[in-house]
């Protein structure tokens, strides 16, 4: 039997493909928006995952350095190290900077840590060139996205730092590129002020700042100990706020990026609804354009079921082609965005199912028009 959908599509192939690609661009934007959301969630957890710590000790009554300002004394690490269930502890600090090079200016988050720490701060699998820090002063590891080269010098504060390592896919919870220096250098950068600021502080009776303050103390638990129980004991004995690795990640998702992720999610949902409406309108318009041909088919005895099947098949083909075009478009432009766009095959498959079901649903408008079409219209011209 002749496939009516195949005949109709090949009859106006260029128009059909143009329509599919146009809808595909819209679906590509939907895929990108889902990727932006996934990237935001992944970025929020990435730094906590990269730092191989089980316990985070922060300032009391705060949510930690990723959500609020947190200051604890560096020597607190010695007290934490002797807590039951702790293998070793160390201090860490975070600070945002605005850097500028030949490629432009950009925001970075500086992570300061002890190069001789037993806790892994830089994920070795993400180190693509050079090495991690091995000295207490004037070495720096940077993200690949900063466009600095191995061996290049970067001016930070009053000192120059030599790039000894380059990482990939290392970002803060806000999507800023990461750079790493020693804890001692980070403390100097954090608490070194201009001469004017120092003179102004002296006039006010401020004699200086404490350079031995850090944002958090991180720790690894011993084998066999449950991090949640260890964290509770530390919180009771030190009067500090203590998070486990998992609770720190949950905090980032629930407190730090919650509103942004909701907004992107709502915008994505609106785009999907708009896409479905557009597909429905396209199919309905295509049906109206063929109303005379459909009347002739009904006049010669072709049943409504066969014509309706043609409409459904065309709609499904349109949805599939639009999805393929959208995927190609999304992957072509995903690397052009300033923040990471994470495209997952599971998300693409989920969207494909939604588009397929929506396309079939959208075809009902065309089918309704087919059923209502009077065969006499073919005679009327």
CORBELSUL-V453236 format. One record per backbone hydrogen bond with DSSP energy under -0.5 kcal/mol. NH is the residue of the N-H (numbers start at 1). CO is the residue of the C=O. If there is no record, write none. Layout:
# CORBELSUL-V453236
<<NH | CO> <NH | CO>>
This chain:
# CORBELSUL-V453236
<<4 | 2> <7 | 3> <8 | 4> <9 | 5> <10 | 6> <11 | 7> <12 | 8> <13 | 10> <16 | 12> <17 | 13> <18 | 14> <19 | 15> <20 | 16> <21 | 17> <22 | 18> <23 | 19> <24 | 20> <25 | 21> <26 | 22> <27 | 23> <28 | 24> <29 | 25> <30 | 26> <31 | 27> <32 | 28> <33 | 29> <34 | 30> <35 | 31> <36 | 32> <37 | 33> <38 | 34> <39 | 35> <40 | 36> <41 | 37> <42 | 38> <43 | 39> <44 | 40> <45 | 41> <46 | 42> <47 | 43> <49 | 45> <50 | 46> <51 | 47> <52 | 50> <52 | 120> <53 | 51> <54 | 219> <55 | 219> <56 | 243> <57 | 217> <58 | 56> <58 | 241> <62 | 59> <67 | 64> <68 | 64> <72 | 214> <74 | 212> <76 | 73> <77 | 74> <78 | 75> <79 | 75> <80 | 76> <81 | 77> <82 | 78> <82 | 79> <83 | 80> <86 | 83> <87 | 85> <87 | 220> <88 | 220> <90 | 218> <92 | 216> <93 | 112> <95 | 110> <97 | 108> <99 | 97> <99 | 106> <101 | 104> <104 | 101> <106 | 99> <108 | 97> <109 | 177> <110 | 95> <110 | 108> <111 | 179> <112 | 93> <112 | 110> <113 | 111> <113 | 181> <114 | 91> <115 | 113> <117 | 114> <120 | 118> <123 | 121> <124 | 122> <126 | 123> <127 | 124> <128 | 126> <128 | 166> <129 | 166> <131 | 164> <140 | 162> <141 | 180> <142 | 165> <143 | 178> <144 | 167> <146 | 143> <147 | 144> <151 | 163> <152 | 149> <154 | 161> <156 | 154> <156 | 159> <159 | 156> <161 | 154> <162 | 138> <163 | 152> <164 | 140> <164 | 162> <165 | 140> <166 | 129> <167 | 142> <168 | 126> <171 | 169> <172 | 176> <175 | 172> <177 | 107> <178 | 170> <179 | 109> <180 | 141> <181 | 111> <183 | 113> <186 | 182> <187 | 183> <188 | 184> <189 | 185> <190 | 186> <191 | 187> <192 | 188> <193 | 191> <198 | 194> <199 | 195> <200 | 196> <201 | 197> <202 | 198> <203 | 199> <204 | 200> <205 | 202> <206 | 201> <207 | 205> <211 | 209> <213 | 210> <214 | 72> <215 | 92> <216 | 92> <217 | 57> <218 | 90> <219 | 55> <220 | 88> <222 | 85> <225 | 222> <227 | 225> <229 | 226> <230 | 226> <231 | 227> <232 | 228> <233 | 229> <234 | 230> <235 | 231> <236 | 232> <237 | 233> <238 | 234> <239 | 235> <241 | 58> <243 | 56> <245 | 54> <248 | 244> <249 | 245> <250 | 246> <251 | 247> <252 | 248> <253 | 249> <254 | 250> <255 | 251> <256 | 251> <256 | 252> <257 | 252> <261 | 257> <262 | 258> <263 | 259> <264 | 260> <265 | 261> <266 | 262> <267 | 263> <268 | 264> <269 | 265> <270 | 266> <271 | 267> <272 | 268> <273 | 269> <274 | 270> <275 | 271> <276 | 272> <277 | 273> <278 | 274> <279 | 275> <280 | 276> <281 | 277> <282 | 278> <283 | 279> <284 | 280> <285 | 281> <286 | 282> <287 | 283> <288 | 284> <289 | 285> <290 | 286> <290 | 287> <291 | 288> <294 | 290> <295 | 291> <296 | 292> <297 | 293> <298 | 294> <299 | 295> <300 | 296> <301 | 298> <302 | 297> <307 | 303> <308 | 304> <309 | 305> <310 | 306> <311 | 307> <312 | 308> <313 | 309> <314 | 310> <315 | 311> <316 | 312> <317 | 313> <318 | 314> <319 | 315> <320 | 316> <321 | 317> <322 | 318> <323 | 319> <324 | 320> <325 | 321> <326 | 322> <327 | 323> <328 | 324> <329 | 325> <330 | 326> <331 | 327> <332 | 328> <333 | 329> <334 | 330> <336 | 333> <337 | 334> <342 | 35> <342 | 340> <343 | 341> <344 | 342> <348 | 344> <349 | 345> <350 | 346> <351 | 347> <352 | 348> <353 | 349> <354 | 350> <355 | 351> <356 | 352> <357 | 353> <358 | 354> <359 | 355> <360 | 356> <361 | 357> <362 | 358> <363 | 359> <364 | 361> <365 | 362> <366 | 362> <367 | 363> <368 | 364> <369 | 365> <370 | 366> <371 | 367> <372 | 368> <373 | 369> <373 | 370> <375 | 373> <377 | 374> <378 | 375> <379 | 375> <380 | 376> <381 | 377>>
